[in-house]
Amino acid sequence: MRPLILFLLLLSADIARAGEFAADFAVVMIDDATEAKIGPYPYDRAVYAQGIEACARLKAKAVVLKFFFDTARSTTGDAALAAAIKHLPVAAEAALTVPEEANQRSIPARYRISDQLLPALMSDDRGWIPIPGVLDAATTLGFVNLDAKTIPLVENYQGASYQSLIVCCLELAAGTTARFESGQRVIIGKGWLPVDQRNVFHGDYGAAEPIKLLSFAKLLANEIPADEIAGRVVILGLDSVHADLIKTDQGLITVHRLFLQALVVANRQLNASLRPAIPSPTVPLAPKGS
């Protein structure tokens, strides 16, 4: 009977973990169907503003913008995006990058995670930093210099420390602010993520976990049921033929799918830190002489 009970415990734990991501997050992608309906990516910023406003109407908990808005475009579009961001909590994206593609825009001090410079895997004074309208309106800002092996949770820009977009997502889902115990762990709510001496989280990506992707076109057309958005952190990203690809142990995947997989791993670890460990099965000792 004991092996059966243990099996059921493990099975129920796996089922619970499989549903954890969907309970906290919804993923809306600009996909091939979106491009077929409203034209090729990229779009005027007013289109992204419409997506944010749709999320607000559907009672989303927050929105994560998985796009770089580092250069100004149309005046009306940029203004519409900044205005829409004020409707609900929104996380903006930044990254460190090569000088010829970067800017040196300053980041408001409110986004810093420490008064002191923390150890980090990556540091620079140039990057893809959002335009002022987005920086001023966003609730939080996160960097996204991750690869298929490591997930930096801290990055340094112009002599100050900022958190990753992964941390932003987990914060928004938990409704709390992360605390950084540098070189040890990052605490989010009652859970935590272990980090190395450079504040990098090393998660086991394993095989790509299936994630339900909702079409951005359906979001704009009000064709997504409210119960798939309400109370969740909505990640707006790109998964069309125009999405950049990155090589992983599982093959080529889009950069936004890689981000999602990293978030799944981090979210799984964070939730695992809240649960007591399931004990290993007890194997009875064989009688002497057997």
Stockholm file with secondary structure:
# STOCKHOLM 1.0

chainA/1-290         MRPLILFLLLLSADIARAGEFAADFAVVMIDDATEAKIGPYPYDRAVYAQGIEACARLKAKAVVLKFFFDTARSTTGDAALAAAIKHLPVAAEAALTVPEEANQRSIPARYRISDQLLPALMSDDRGWIPIPGVLDAATTLGFVNLDAKTIPLVENYQGASYQSLIVCCLELAAGTTARFESGQRVIIGKGWLPVDQRNVFHGDYGAAEPIKLLSFAKLLANEIPADEIAGRVVILGLDSVHADLIKTDQGLITVHRLFLQALVVANRQLNASLRPAIPSPTVPLAPKGS
#=GR chainA/1-290 SS CHHHHHHHHHHHHHHHHHHHHHHHEEEEEECHHHHHHHCSSSCCHHHHHHHHHHHHHTTCSEEEECSCCCSCCCHHHHHHHHHHHTTSCEEEEEEECCGGGCBCCCCCGGGCSCSSCCCCSCEESCEECCCHHHHHHCSEEEECCCCSSCEESEEEETTEEEEBHHHHHHHHHHTSCCEEETTTEEEETTEEEECCTTSEECCCCCSCCCCCEEEHHHHHTTCSCGGGTTTSEEEEEECSTTSCEEEETTEEEEHHHHHHHHHHHHHHHHHHTTSCCCCCCCCCCCCTTC
#=GC SS_cons         CHHHHHHHHHHHHHHHHHHHHHHHEEEEEECHHHHHHHCSSSCCHHHHHHHHHHHHHTTCSEEEECSCCCSCCCHHHHHHHHHHHTTSCEEEEEEECCGGGCBCCCCCGGGCSCSSCCCCSCEESCEECCCHHHHHHCSEEEECCCCSSCEESEEEETTEEEEBHHHHHHHHHHTSCCEEETTTEEEETTEEEECCTTSEECCCCCSCCCCCEEEHHHHHTTCSCGGGTTTSEEEEEECSTTSCEEEETTEEEEHHHHHHHHHHHHHHHHHHTTSCCCCCCCCCCCCTTC
//
